[in-house]
Amino acid sequence: MDIKVPLLPALIALSFQAAIPSVQSATIGITATLLPACAAGTTTSGNTSFGTFNFGNYATLTSTINAASSQLAGSIRVNCVNGLSYKILMDGGVSGTVASRKMANTTNSALTILYNLYTTASRTTIWDNTTGQTGTGNGADQWYTVYGRVPSQTTPAAGSYTDTVNVTVSW
């Protein structure tokens, strides 16, 4: 007994299988948006600060005391995206005025020491809450030295004197 299989339907079935691709390609779009942003200070336990600017230890205030900040000890760290302009402002601290900042005794706030903060080593421009310092971001940390001066004055009672100055970085 001879079985004859028609050849034409088998060839048609093979040709359909060859026309179905076994690989398919497509594209995926990739996008990111870089927002104009800055980071400032160092954050530890949820608190952001620039460290503590320390004038040092003195027995009298009969002579002017000059000091300068350093990284993590009063210098201002700003890191903004490349090309972004920013401004750094400082308020007057406990005195409320940038023209006459005061450190207060930690046990008797009526006792104070006059001081001020400046933008340059010549200490001719007070670091204020209007003009401040300006810069342009480069995508890396940029450090700004703070220059301080305690003018000669009557020496108050011995003790620890402090102030807290708010620094604002805006862009």
C-alpha positions in Angstrom: 0.0 0.0 0.0 1.4 3.3 -1.1 0.6 6.4 0.9 0.9 9.6 -1.0 1.3 12.8 0.9 0.6 15.9 -1.1 3.8 17.9 -1.2 2.3 21.4 -1.8 0.6 21.8 1.6 3.9 20.7 3.4 5.9 23.3 1.5 3.3 26.0 2.3 3.5 25.2 6.0 7.3 25.3 5.9 7.3 28.7 4.1 5.0 30.2 6.8 7.3 29.0 9.6 10.3 30.7 7.9 8.4 34.0 7.6 7.8 34.3 11.4 10.7 36.0 13.1 12.3 34.3 16.0 13.9 37.7 17.4 12.2 41.1 17.7 13.9 44.4 18.6 12.6 47.6 20.1 13.9 50.7 21.8 13.5 52.1 25.2 13.7 55.9 25.9 16.0 57.1 28.6 15.6 60.4 30.3 16.8 62.3 33.4 16.2 65.8 34.6 18.9 67.6 36.5 17.2 70.2 38.7 18.9 73.4 39.7 20.0 72.4 43.2 22.7 73.0 45.8 23.9 71.3 49.0 25.5 73.2 51.8 27.1 72.4 55.1 27.6 69.0 56.6 24.6 67.0 57.9 25.1 64.9 61.1 22.2 63.2 62.9 19.7 65.3 60.8 21.3 68.6 61.7 23.1 70.7 59.0 25.9 72.9 60.1 29.2 74.4 59.1 31.0 73.5 62.3 32.1 76.0 65.0 34.1 79.2 64.3 36.4 79.5 67.3 38.1 82.7 68.2 40.2 80.9 70.8 41.0 81.5 74.5 42.0 84.9 75.9 42.5 86.5 79.3 41.7 90.1 78.1 40.1 91.8 75.2 42.3 94.9 75.3 43.6 94.1 71.8 41.8 93.2 68.6 41.5 89.5 67.9 41.4 88.3 64.3 40.6 84.7 63.3 39.7 82.8 60.2 37.6 79.7 59.7 38.7 76.4 58.2 36.9 73.5 56.6 34.4 71.9 59.0 35.2 74.7 61.5 33.1 77.7 60.3 34.0 77.7 56.6 31.0 77.6 54.3 30.7 74.6 52.0 28.5 74.9 48.9 28.0 72.3 46.2 25.8 73.4 43.3 25.2 72.0 39.9 27.5 73.3 37.2 26.6 76.8 36.1 24.0 77.5 38.8 24.4 81.0 40.5 23.9 81.2 44.3 24.2 83.6 47.2 25.4 83.0 50.7 23.9 85.3 53.5 24.4 85.4 57.2 22.0 86.9 59.8 23.0 88.9 62.9 22.9 86.1 65.4 21.7 86.8 68.9 22.1 90.5 68.4 19.7 90.5 65.5 21.9 93.0 63.5 24.8 92.2 61.2 26.4 95.5 62.0 26.9 94.6 65.6 27.1 90.9 66.3 27.5 89.7 70.0 28.4 86.5 71.7 26.5 86.0 75.0 27.8 84.4 78.1 26.4 80.9 78.4 25.4 81.4 82.1 24.5 85.1 82.1 23.3 86.4 78.7 23.5 90.0 79.8 27.3 89.6 79.5 28.4 89.9 75.9 31.4 90.2 73.6 31.2 92.3 70.4 32.5 90.6 67.2 31.8 90.5 63.5 32.2 88.3 60.5 33.7 89.4 57.1 33.9 88.2 53.5 37.6 89.1 53.1 40.9 88.8 55.0 41.1 92.6 55.1 37.9 92.5 57.2 36.4 95.6 55.4 33.2 94.0 54.2 30.8 92.6 56.8 29.2 89.3 55.8 25.6 90.4 55.9 22.0 89.2 55.1 21.6 91.3 52.0 24.7 91.2 49.8 26.6 88.3 51.3 28.8 86.3 48.9 27.9 85.1 45.5 29.2 82.2 43.4 28.5 79.9 40.5 28.3 76.1 41.0 30.9 73.8 39.4 29.4 70.5 40.6 32.1 70.2 43.3 32.5 71.5 46.9 33.3 75.2 47.0 34.6 76.5 50.3 34.2 80.0 51.6 36.5 81.2 54.4 34.8 83.3 57.1 37.0 86.0 58.6 36.2 87.1 62.2 37.2 90.0 64.4 36.7 90.8 68.1 37.5 94.5 68.5 39.3 95.7 71.6 36.7 96.3 74.4 36.2 96.1 78.1 36.8 92.5 79.2 33.6 91.0 80.6 33.5 88.3 83.3 35.4 85.0 82.5 33.3 82.3 81.0 32.2 80.8 77.7 30.6 83.1 75.1 28.7 81.8 72.1 26.4 83.0 69.3 24.5 81.2 66.6 24.5 82.7 63.1 22.0 81.4 60.5 23.5 80.9 57.1 21.2 80.9 54.1 22.3 79.6 50.7 19.8 80.6 47.9 19.8 79.9 44.2 
